[in-house]
Amino acid sequence: MTASSVQPAADQGKSWYVVVTQAHQERHARYQLEQQGFRVYLPMVPPPARARARNGIAPAPRPLIPRYLFIEMDLDQDRWRAVYSTYGVTEVITRGTGETARPCPIPASFIEATKSREVNGLVVLQRPRNDNETAPKSAARFKRGQRLRLAGQTADYDVIFDEMVDGDRAAVVFTLLGRDSRQIIALPSED
């Protein structure tokens, strides 16, 4: 036998399911489910642009859909009923009632589409536009590779403009501790 014929078919029969968590317990529930061996996806978004630091702590990323996370399971193989008794979990979205109730799968394309919008582990959402809004003027302000100076409250950074993400946010690359990091930042208005 060759090594390729011995490999198990890992993802056959697996589907994604929706888990409802207790309020503000998404991260805790994710950790507990991962400790049980489940593959869990908790899509996170950056904090709101107007969020401010409190007590010297920067605002943290937040869940894309509060109180919901996604778990990949094979209902015929995994101990999926253990999910119900996991700390932080309220319920699993199911179909049926009583003994016939089973978790209801969601399309894998939803998870793939959400993951494809991630930049540095955070889902980047496009800002909705109304029909009267024209193309952003900031898109023409900078060119890819242009060096910019980003002034902050505690330090100034030299960054390199990469691309516009949406109307008022851009992807930039900066060097910190000898490593390049690509980040999404809000651009100051031209006013």
C-alpha positions as CSV (number, residue, x, y, z in Angstrom):
1,M,0.0,0.0,0.0
2,T,1.1,3.5,-0.7
3,A,1.0,6.3,1.8
4,S,-1.8,8.1,-0.2
5,S,-4.1,5.1,0.0
6,V,-3.8,4.9,3.8
7,Q,-4.9,8.5,4.4
8,P,-8.4,8.7,5.9
9,A,-11.1,10.8,4.2
10,A,-11.2,13.5,6.9
11,D,-13.9,15.8,5.7
12,Q,-16.4,13.2,4.2
13,G,-19.8,13.6,5.9
14,K,-18.8,16.8,7.7
15,S,-21.0,19.8,7.5
16,W,-21.2,23.2,9.2
17,Y,-23.8,23.9,11.9
18,V,-24.9,27.0,13.8
19,V,-24.3,27.2,17.6
20,V,-26.0,29.9,19.7
21,T,-24.0,31.1,22.7
22,Q,-24.8,32.9,25.9
23,A,-24.4,36.7,25.6
24,H,-20.7,37.8,25.3
25,Q,-19.6,34.1,25.6
26,E,-18.6,33.4,22.0
27,R,-14.9,33.2,22.6
28,H,-15.3,31.1,25.7
29,A,-17.7,28.7,23.9
30,R,-15.2,28.5,20.9
31,Y,-12.4,27.6,23.3
32,Q,-14.4,24.9,25.1
33,L,-15.6,23.4,21.8
34,E,-12.0,23.3,20.4
35,Q,-10.9,21.6,23.6
36,Q,-13.4,18.8,22.7
37,G,-11.8,18.4,19.3
38,F,-14.4,20.2,17.2
39,R,-13.4,22.6,14.3
40,V,-15.0,25.9,15.2
41,Y,-15.3,29.2,13.2
42,L,-16.0,32.5,15.0
43,P,-15.9,35.3,12.4
44,M,-14.6,38.5,14.0
45,V,-14.7,42.1,12.7
46,P,-12.6,45.1,13.7
47,P,-14.0,47.3,16.5
48,P,-16.2,50.2,15.4
49,A,-14.2,53.2,13.9
50,R,-15.4,55.4,16.7
51,A,-14.5,53.0,19.5
52,R,-12.2,54.5,22.1
53,A,-9.6,53.0,24.3
54,R,-10.8,52.6,27.9
55,N,-8.4,52.5,30.8
56,G,-5.5,52.3,28.4
57,I,-6.9,49.2,26.7
58,A,-7.5,49.4,22.9
59,P,-10.9,48.2,21.7
60,A,-10.9,44.5,20.8
61,P,-12.3,42.9,17.7
62,R,-15.9,41.7,18.1
63,P,-18.0,38.8,16.6
64,L,-19.5,39.4,13.2
65,I,-22.8,37.9,14.4
66,P,-23.1,38.3,18.2
67,R,-24.0,35.1,20.1
68,Y,-23.4,32.9,17.0
69,L,-20.5,30.7,16.0
70,F,-20.1,27.8,13.5
71,I,-19.0,24.3,14.2
72,E,-18.0,21.5,11.7
73,M,-19.3,18.1,12.6
74,D,-20.1,14.7,11.2
75,L,-23.4,13.8,13.0
76,D,-22.7,10.1,12.4
77,Q,-19.2,10.1,13.8
78,D,-18.8,13.0,16.3
79,R,-20.3,13.2,19.7
80,W,-22.4,16.2,18.7
81,R,-24.8,16.0,21.7
82,A,-21.8,17.0,23.9
83,V,-22.1,20.5,22.3
84,Y,-25.3,21.1,24.2
85,S,-23.6,20.7,27.6
86,T,-20.6,22.9,26.7
87,Y,-20.0,26.0,28.8
88,G,-21.1,29.1,27.0
89,V,-23.4,27.3,24.6
90,T,-27.2,27.9,24.7
91,E,-28.3,25.7,21.8
92,V,-27.6,24.4,18.3
93,I,-30.0,25.3,15.5
94,T,-31.9,22.1,14.8
95,R,-34.6,20.8,12.6
96,G,-37.3,18.5,14.0
97,T,-38.6,18.1,17.5
98,G,-38.0,15.7,20.4
99,E,-36.0,12.6,19.6
100,T,-36.0,13.4,15.9
101,A,-34.4,16.8,16.4
102,R,-31.0,17.0,14.6
103,P,-28.7,20.0,13.9
104,C,-29.6,21.7,10.7
105,P,-26.5,22.1,8.3
106,I,-25.7,25.4,6.6
107,P,-24.0,25.7,3.2
108,A,-20.2,25.4,3.3
109,S,-20.2,28.2,0.7
110,F,-21.3,30.7,3.5
111,I,-18.3,29.8,5.6
112,E,-16.0,30.0,2.6
113,A,-17.4,33.3,1.5
114,T,-17.0,34.7,5.0
115,K,-13.4,33.5,5.3
116,S,-12.5,34.9,1.9
117,R,-13.3,38.4,3.2
118,E,-10.8,38.1,6.1
119,V,-7.7,40.3,6.3
120,N,-5.4,39.4,9.2
121,G,-8.0,37.2,10.7
122,L,-10.8,39.8,10.7
123,V,-13.7,40.0,8.3
124,V,-13.7,43.2,6.3
125,L,-17.1,44.4,5.4
126,Q,-17.8,46.9,2.7
127,R,-19.6,50.0,3.8
128,P,-23.1,50.2,2.1
129,R,-23.4,53.1,-0.3
130,N,-26.4,55.1,-1.2
131,D,-27.1,55.8,-4.8
132,N,-26.3,59.5,-4.5
133,E,-22.7,58.8,-3.3
134,T,-20.0,59.1,-5.8
135,A,-16.7,57.1,-5.9
136,P,-14.5,58.0,-2.9
137,K,-12.1,60.8,-3.6
138,S,-9.6,59.1,-1.3
139,A,-9.0,56.3,-3.8
140,A,-7.1,58.7,-6.0
141,R,-5.2,60.3,-3.1
142,F,-2.5,57.6,-2.8
143,K,-0.7,55.2,-5.1
144,R,0.3,51.6,-4.3
145,G,3.8,51.7,-2.7
146,Q,3.6,55.3,-1.6
147,R,5.2,56.0,1.8
148,L,2.9,57.7,4.3
149,R,3.4,59.1,7.8
150,L,0.7,57.9,10.3
151,A,0.6,60.1,13.4
152,G,-0.9,58.5,16.5
153,Q,-1.5,59.4,20.1
154,T,1.5,57.5,21.3
155,A,3.8,57.2,18.3
156,D,4.3,58.0,14.7
157,Y,4.7,55.3,12.0
158,D,5.9,55.2,8.5
159,V,3.6,53.0,6.4
160,I,3.4,52.0,2.8
161,F,0.0,52.4,1.1
162,D,-1.2,49.1,-0.5
163,E,-4.9,49.5,-1.5
164,M,-8.3,51.0,-0.7
165,V,-10.5,48.5,1.2
166,D,-13.7,50.6,1.0
167,G,-14.6,54.3,0.9
168,D,-12.6,55.5,3.9
169,R,-10.3,52.6,4.9
170,A,-7.1,51.4,3.4
171,A,-4.7,48.5,3.7
172,V,-1.2,49.6,4.6
173,V,2.0,47.8,5.4
174,F,4.2,48.8,8.3
175,T,7.3,47.3,9.9
176,L,7.2,46.6,13.6
177,L,10.0,44.7,15.3
178,G,11.6,43.8,12.0
179,R,8.4,42.2,10.5
180,D,6.1,43.6,7.9
181,S,2.4,43.7,9.0
182,R,-0.5,44.4,6.7
183,Q,-3.3,46.3,8.6
184,I,-6.5,48.0,7.7
185,I,-6.7,51.6,8.9
186,A,-9.2,54.4,8.6
187,L,-7.9,57.3,6.5
188,P,-8.3,60.8,7.8
189,S,-10.8,62.9,5.8
190,E,-9.4,65.4,3.3
191,D,-11.2,68.2,4.9
